[in-house]
């Protein structure tokens, strides 16, 4: 089977740095994706890691260690608008995405 | 770009009726479309994978006779919730894939409320 674990909630202040971890168990692993979802909205794509290492896109970075079945999303210079749910998702050779339970990030002034 | 639309965005229906939700890829051809369901404060649960011109593949526990999926063209997939009941009330989201790439492009979702 497939399973993912990520923290249910994280709280941080504006301007801070937050790391959301994700561990996974799956067969036929292709890559790890991260999605952001605001209340009432659809998920929006943030990043995808297929190889070990760090991928940086503006204030957001994502890391993957295939040997550890572990990844994280790093959010820097937090802004109030970053308050949302963040989902990690694994993909395999079927093209399907299996989502984690999501981490609710609350950014406080 | 890669834009996916869904229609309707919100629907309220009576128990026992059927509801059809459309998912369209507006500026690309989607070889595969996926249907998800999301209950409040929960994750996205994959319901089925739909390939153009073939039968959908349903995830374990999803009733194929209740959730009818049709993928008649490379830009359109439909999900019909038959004989809807209040427990079917949820946020239904589709996504589309261009094929070889792993990224899925999500539609804005359809909020279904069954009275």
Boltz contact constraints between the chains, C-beta under 6 A:
constraints:
  - contact:
      token1: [A, 31]
      token2: [B, 102]
      max_distance: 6.0
  - contact:
      token1: [A, 42]
      token2: [B, 93]
      max_distance: 6.0
  - contact:
      token1: [A, 42]
      token2: [B, 106]
      max_distance: 6.0
  - contact:
      token1: [A, 42]
      token2: [B, 108]
      max_distance: 6.0
  - contact:
      token1: [A, 42]
      token2: [B, 109]
      max_distance: 6.0
  - contact:
      token1: [A, 43]
      token2: [B, 106]
      max_distance: 6.0
  - contact:
      token1: [A, 45]
      token2: [B, 103]
      max_distance: 6.0
  - contact:
      token1: [A, 91]
      token2: [B, 102]
      max_distance: 6.0
  - contact:
      token1: [A, 95]
      token2: [B, 32]
      max_distance: 6.0
  - contact:
      token1: [A, 95]
      token2: [B, 97]
      max_distance: 6.0
  - contact:
      token1: [A, 97]
      token2: [B, 104]
      max_distance: 6.0
  - contact:
      token1: [A, 99]
      token2: [B, 43]
      max_distance: 6.0
  - contact:
      token1: [A, 99]
      token2: [B, 44]
      max_distance: 6.0
  - contact:
      token1: [A, 101]
      token2: [B, 43]
      max_distance: 6.0
  - contact:
      token1: [A, 102]
      token2: [B, 43]
      max_distance: 6.0
